[in-house]
Amino acid sequence: MSSAPGPSVEEKNKQMGKLFVFVIVAMFLFGFVSIPLYRIICDAIDPGGSAYSNGSVDAYEGVKTDTSRTITVSMATNVNRQLNWDFNPPAEHRMEVHPGERKHVVFKAKNNDLGSMRGKAVYDIVPPEAGAYFKKIECFCFQEQELAAGESADMPLIFWFDPSMPPEIKNITIAYTFFNMDSSLTRSIKKRTQAKP
């Protein structure tokens, strides 16, 4: 008694080809909608550890440095693929900081495109609980940044961590990501967030 023949090698190759095309299309679509999804989620559930609005200027007055504690802070950078920029962390991308200590670092950005481009940086902070204690005196993330073709720029960040931060938080990673503000998806999300009461 012979069993029914299975699919031929050619049929298997066709099935694999279809699966491969489906995976590529799904990955492309996910990348395409990642900007609006990121901002919608951050806007809805932001615990302070991830911010599209990036907060506001915090006054550095009467802050006492807690020299009895040290936090290891690491800086990382990313650029969304729709923005043709280089974006590099400060030379001192890993540092020891006392709670309450004022720290000044400079990120570097360069537009590799043939035309002017506008970008906006948002940050993620790990652990997210540290977000509520991350205070910014000055940050390139507060405004959109525009770079002409081939232009480079320093992107300053002056920050401190509130000394009331829980003592179990000893290691913090701050990652800034630049997004293209000239993309149609970004413009539509911007309009939606600005329309909120």
N, C-alpha and C positions, 0 to 999 in steps of 0.2 A: 504494500500500500504506500503510494508516494504522497508526500505532503505538498500542499499548494506552494508554487514558487513565490519567494519573497520579492520585494522591490529590487529592480535592477540597480546597478551601480549608477547608471545615468539618472534614474529617478531619485536616488539618494542624494546625488550631487545637486539636482534641481531643488530639492527640499532644503538642503544646507544653504544653497545660494539665496533662497527666499528668506530663510531665517537670518542670514547675515545682513541682507538689505534691510529687514525689519529692525534689527538691532541698531544699525547705523542711523536710520531715520529716527528711531526713538531717542538715541543719544543726541542727535542734532536738535530735535524738538525740545528736549530737556534743557540743553544749553541755551536755546533761544528764549525760553520762558524763565530762566533762572533769575534774571534781574528783577522783573516784577514780582515773582513769587517771594524772593528774598526780602524785598521791601514791604510787601503786604504782611508777611509773617512777622517781620521785625516790628512793624507798626502796631500789629495787633497784640503781640505777646511779649514785647520787649521788657526784660527784667532789669535792664541796665547793662547787660553784658553784650548787647549787640544793638547798634544804633544807626538808623538812617539819618536822623536829624542831628546826631552827634552831640547833643546837649548844647550848653551855652557856656560863656566865659564864667569861670569861678574866681572870685576875689581871693587873693592870697594875702590875707591880713590876720595877724594874731595867731598864725598857725605855729604850733610848737612841734619841733622834730623829735620823734621818739628814737633816740640813738640806741636804745636797748634792743631794738628789733631791726632785722634786715630782711628785705624782700628781694628775690631774684626776679628781675623783669626782662623778658625777651621780646624783641620787636621783629615782626615779620611783615612782608609785603606781598600783594597779589595785584594783578591787573586783569580785568575782564577781557576776554578775547576780542570784544568789539572795539577796544581802545588800543591803538597801536603805540603804546608808551612803554618805556622802561621805567620801573619804579623800584628804588632800592632803599633798604633800611639804613638807619644811621650806622656810621663806622663802628660805634659802640652799640651793637645791636643786642648785647646781653650785659646787664649791669646790676649792681647791688645798690638798692635804694632803701633809705630809712623812711618809715611812714612820716609824712609831713615835710620831707625834704623836697625842695624845688629842683626839678631836673629839666634841662634844655637839651633837646636832640634835634638833628636835622636830617630829614629824608631827602632823597634826590630823585627827580623825575625828568624824563626827556621824551619829547614827542618825536617819534620816528616816522610820522606820516608826512605826506607831501603837502598837506594843508593844515590849517589851524584846527585844533580839537579842544573841546571842553570836557573836563573830567570832574567827578566828585568822589571823594573818598569816604567810605564808611568803615567802621571798625568792629571787630569782634574781640572779646576779651575772655580769657579762660583762666580760672574758673569764672562762670557768669556772675557769681556772687560779688566778685571784686568790682564789677561795673559801677555799683552804687558808690564806691569809694574813690573811683578814678576821676580826678579833678583836672580840668584843662584851663590854663591861664591864656594860652594862645594855641591855635591849631589850624593847620591848613585845611582840615576837614570841615570847618565852619562854613566855607564858601566854595562855590564851583571854581575850578582852576582852569585857565585857558592858556595853552601853549601854542605858539606859532610853529610852523614846520621846522623841525630840527632844533627847536629851542629847548634848553635845559633850565631847570629852576630848583632852588632850595625850598624845601617844604618844612618849616619849623613846627615843632611841638614843644610846648612848655607845660609840664604837668607835675602833679603830686598826688599822693594817696593819703586820704584822710586817716589820721592816727587812730580813729575809732574802728578801723577795719579789724575784723576778728583775727586773733593771733594765729589761728590754724592756717590762714592764707599766707603761704610763704613763697610760692612760685606763681608768677603771672605771665601770661603770653598775650600781647596786644598785636593783632594782625589788622593792617589797613588794606582795603581793597579799593582800587580806583575803577569807576564805571564810566562809560561813555555817555555824556549828557546830551549828545546830539542824536542819539538813536531814537527812532519813533516810539519804541516801547518805553524808553526811559521818560520821554516827554509826556506820554499818556499817564504813567504812574505819578509823575510829578504833579500833573494837573489834578489827579484824584486826591493826592495827599494834601495839596494846598486847599482843596475845596472842603476839607473836613472842618467842622466847627471847632 
